[in-house]
């Protein structure tokens, strides 16, 4: 009986633990600056839970000192 309880306890702990792994975040960069060239960039998020990787892979919009808007639209793969 003790062995069964121990086995079930270990199985429960293992099943409740979230797996950490590497994720790839693909970002497409663009700008309102007519001279800027858009590009795509891949960022590797190492040893993270999926929800934490999603928090780090987000769309950002900034305005530079010349008033051009730069956008980085990111998606988790």
N, C-alpha and C positions, 0 to 999 in steps of 0.2 A: 504494500500500500504506500509506503514511504517513497519507493522508487517511482511509482506512478505520479504521485503528487509532485515530486521533484521534476520529473519530465514535463508535466503540464505547466509548472511554474516557469521553467526555462523556455518552453515554447511560447508562452504568453509574453515574456519579456522580449524575446527576439522579434515577435510579430508586431509589437508596439514601437519598436525602435525604427526611426526613419533612416532610410539609406542615403548616404552622401555619395555624390558622384560628380563628374565633370559635365558642364553644360556649355553649349556654344550660343553666344548672343550675336546675331547678325544685325548690323546697323547700316542704314542707308542715309548718307549725309548729303544735305543740299543747302543752298544759300540763295538769297535774293540778289546777291552780287553777280552781275552779268559776266564777270571775269572769273568767277569761281567754278571749279570743276567738281561735280558731284562724284562721290565714290561710295563703295561698299566696304565695310570693315567687319571682321569677325573677331570677337573677344571671347576667350576661354575663361569660364568661371570654374575654378578648381575646387573640388571637395566641398560641395554645397548641397543643401536640401533644395528641392525644386521651388518651394515657396520663397526661399532666400534668394535663389538665382533670379526669379521673376522680379523681385524687388530691386535688383541691381541692373536689370536689363529693361530700361524704360526710355520713353521718348523724351527728348530734351529740346528746348527752344531757347536760344540766346540772341541778344542783339549786340553787335560789336560797336566799337567807338565811332564807326562811320555810318551807323544806322542800318546796316544790312542784317537781316534775320537769318540765323543759321539753325537748321533743324537736323536732328539726328533721330530717325525713326527706327527703333530697335525691336526685334522679335526674338524670343527664346526658341531655339531649335531643339 
